[in-house]
């Protein structure tokens, strides 16, 4: 279904990346708050539109508390968009930047994200872009939903092309080693677990395990470097929690989990 943008009143920019812009909007017919995710000009071409639509069609049929719902697609002045549920939250990245995460809340958030990932995997969908920008968190209602399915796919074993580390720099800190395209390993559902580990590490330590101003360094760190244990950085985190998160980020362990 292709809707019309005249049905919506744009309220504000929710966030903007190199690839997409997300708006807060109002459905003027139903008086319902929604989000509109729009392809940016340089990526608004037939190939990307087809990929964008196909990937959101993967989740459009999912009616779940774990995933931001897809309402309809829009095409206006040759710009392609998707209309999404607004659950009243913000990206988890915004919450991290403005709040200190205590252990109890960390565990609650970790459990909820894990349930979301379990749900999409049970429906044979791999997210492939788990990071705090793609996790919507309503801290008042303690609701977490997955967002940002532009890179998602159905279960498969695929080999990534060599990644240009200067493209989509904001995603580099969360990608799995096999997503770099520099390892002879397929991409499958376990890539979401690695990215979950990076996300939980950031929640626990208020910083990323791998950081550099040089994108090529970050790619190398994902493939070869072991981060400092979380409980050595934040002594409020029990060693067992630190070990679980470290296991998620393990370079070899994930490939033994079947």
C-alpha positions in Angstrom: 0.0 0.0 0.0 1.3 3.4 -0.9 -0.1 6.3 1.1 0.1 10.1 0.6 2.2 12.4 2.6 -0.7 14.9 2.8 -2.3 12.6 5.4 0.6 13.4 7.8 1.8 16.6 9.6 5.5 16.6 10.2 6.2 17.7 13.8 10.0 17.4 14.2 13.1 15.6 13.1 13.6 12.5 15.3 17.1 11.9 14.0 19.1 12.0 10.8 21.9 9.8 9.5 23.8 9.6 6.3 21.2 7.1 4.9 17.8 8.1 6.3 15.9 10.9 8.1 13.2 10.0 10.7 10.4 12.5 11.5 7.9 12.6 14.3 4.6 13.2 12.6 0.8 13.2 13.2 -1.7 11.2 11.2 -4.3 14.0 10.6 -7.0 11.5 9.9 -6.7 9.4 13.0 -4.9 11.9 15.3 -2.3 9.3 15.9 1.4 10.0 16.5 3.7 8.2 14.1 7.2 8.1 12.8 8.1 8.6 9.2 11.4 7.2 8.0 12.6 8.7 4.7 15.4 7.8 2.4 17.8 10.7 2.0 18.3 12.2 -1.5 21.6 10.5 -2.5 20.2 7.1 -1.6 16.7 7.6 -3.0 17.2 5.5 -6.2 15.2 2.5 -7.5 17.7 -0.1 -6.2 17.7 1.3 -2.7 13.9 1.9 -2.7 13.4 -1.8 -3.7 15.7 -3.0 -0.9 14.2 -0.6 1.6 10.6 -1.7 0.8 11.5 -5.4 0.7 13.2 -5.3 4.1 10.3 -3.5 5.7 7.8 -5.9 4.1 9.7 -8.6 6.1 8.4 -7.1 9.4 5.2 -5.6 8.2 3.2 -8.7 9.0 4.7 -9.0 12.5 2.2 -7.7 15.1 4.4 -7.8 18.2 5.4 -5.9 21.3 9.0 -6.5 20.3 9.1 -4.7 17.0 8.2 -1.1 15.9 5.1 -1.7 13.7 5.0 -0.8 10.0 1.9 1.0 8.9 2.3 1.9 5.2 4.7 3.2 2.6 4.7 6.7 1.2 6.0 8.1 -2.1 5.9 11.9 -2.4 7.9 14.0 -4.9 10.0 11.0 -5.7 11.0 10.5 -2.1 10.3 7.1 -0.6 9.3 6.7 3.1 7.8 4.2 5.5 5.3 5.1 8.3 6.0 3.5 11.6 4.5 3.2 15.0 5.5 5.8 17.6 5.6 4.0 21.0 6.5 7.2 22.8 10.2 6.3 23.3 13.5 7.5 22.1 16.6 5.7 20.7 18.5 4.0 23.5 21.5 6.0 22.5 19.8 9.2 23.6 19.0 7.6 26.9 22.6 6.5 27.4 23.9 10.0 26.8 21.6 11.5 29.4 21.4 8.9 32.2 23.7 6.7 34.2 22.6 3.1 33.9 22.4 1.2 37.3 22.9 -2.6 37.4 19.2 -3.3 37.9 18.2 -1.2 34.9 21.0 -2.6 32.8 19.8 -6.2 33.4 16.1 -5.2 32.7 17.1 -3.6 29.4 19.4 -6.5 28.5 16.6 -9.0 29.1 14.1 -7.0 27.0 16.5 -6.6 24.1 17.3 -10.3 24.2 13.6 -11.1 24.0 13.2 -8.8 21.0 16.1 -10.6 19.2 14.7 -14.0 20.1 11.3 -13.0 18.6 12.7 -11.8 15.3 15.0 -14.9 15.1 12.0 -17.1 15.8 10.4 -15.5 12.8 13.5 -16.2 10.7 14.6 -12.6 10.5 18.2 -11.3 11.2 18.4 -7.7 12.1 22.1 -7.2 11.2 22.2 -3.6 12.7 21.6 -4.0 16.4 22.9 -0.8 18.1 21.4 1.8 20.5 20.1 4.0 17.7 18.0 1.1 16.5 16.5 0.2 19.9 13.6 2.4 20.9 13.2 2.7 24.7 10.3 4.2 26.6 11.8 4.5 30.0 8.5 5.5 31.7 6.6 2.4 30.5 9.8 0.2 30.4 9.0 -0.7 26.7 11.8 -1.7 24.3 11.2 -2.3 20.6 13.6 -3.0 17.7 13.8 -0.4 15.0 16.1 0.2 11.9 15.5 -2.9 9.7 17.1 -1.4 6.6 19.8 -4.1 6.6 17.7 -7.0 7.8 17.2 -10.3 6.0 15.6 -13.7 6.3 17.7 -16.5 7.7 20.6 -17.3 5.4 24.3 -17.8 5.3 25.8 -15.0 3.3 29.3 -13.6 2.8 29.8 -9.9 3.2 31.5 -7.8 0.6 34.6 -6.0 1.8 33.4 -3.1 3.8 34.5 0.5 3.0 35.2 1.7 6.6 34.6 5.3 5.6 31.0 4.6 4.7 28.3 4.6 7.5 31.0 5.3 10.2 28.3 5.5 12.8 27.5 1.7 12.4 31.1 0.5 12.5 31.4 0.4 16.3 28.7 -2.3 16.5 29.2 -4.5 13.5 30.3 -8.1 13.9 33.7 -9.3 12.6 32.1 -11.2 9.7 30.2 -8.1 8.6 33.6 -6.4 7.8 33.9 -8.6 4.8 37.5 -9.3 5.8 36.9 -12.7 7.3 36.2 -16.0 5.6 33.0 -16.5 7.7 29.3 -16.3 6.7 26.9 -13.8 8.2 24.0 -15.5 10.1 21.8 -14.9 13.1 24.8 -14.8 15.5 25.8 -11.4 14.1 23.0 -10.0 16.2 24.4 -11.5 19.4 27.8 -9.9 18.8 26.2 -6.4 18.2 24.1 -7.0 21.3 27.3 -7.6 23.3 28.8 -4.3 22.0 25.6 -2.5 23.0 25.5 -3.9 26.5 29.1 -3.1 27.0 28.4 0.5 26.2 25.4 0.5 28.6 27.6 -0.9 31.4 30.7 1.2 30.9 29.3 4.4 29.4 31.8 3.9 26.5 32.4 1.6 23.6 34.8 -1.3 23.8 36.5 -0.2 20.5 36.9 3.4 19.6 39.1 5.3 17.2 39.0 8.3 14.9 40.3 6.0 12.2 37.5 3.7 10.8 40.1 1.2 9.6 41.3 0.8 13.2 37.7 0.0 14.4 37.4 -2.7 11.7 40.7 -4.2 12.8 39.7 -4.1 16.5 36.5 -6.1 15.8 38.5 -8.8 14.1 41.4 -9.1 16.4 41.2 -7.1 19.7 39.7 -8.3 23.0 38.3 -5.4 25.0 39.0 -4.7 28.7 36.6 -6.7 31.0 33.6 -4.7 32.0 34.0 -5.3 35.8 37.5 -3.8 35.5 36.0 -0.6 34.2 32.8 -0.5 36.3 33.2 -2.3 39.6 29.4 -2.2 40.2 29.0 -4.8 37.5 29.4 -8.4 38.9 32.0 -10.6 37.2 29.4 -13.0 36.0 27.5 -10.3 34.1 30.8 -9.0 32.7 31.7 -12.6 31.5 28.3 -13.1 29.8 28.7 -9.8 27.8 32.3 -10.7 27.0 31.1 -14.1 25.7 28.7 -12.3 23.4 31.6 -10.4 21.9 33.9 -13.4 21.6 35.6 -13.8 18.3 35.4 -17.6 18.1 32.8 -18.6 20.7 29.9 -17.4 18.6 30.9 -19.7 15.8 30.7 -22.7 18.0 27.2 -21.9 19.2 24.8 -23.8 17.0 
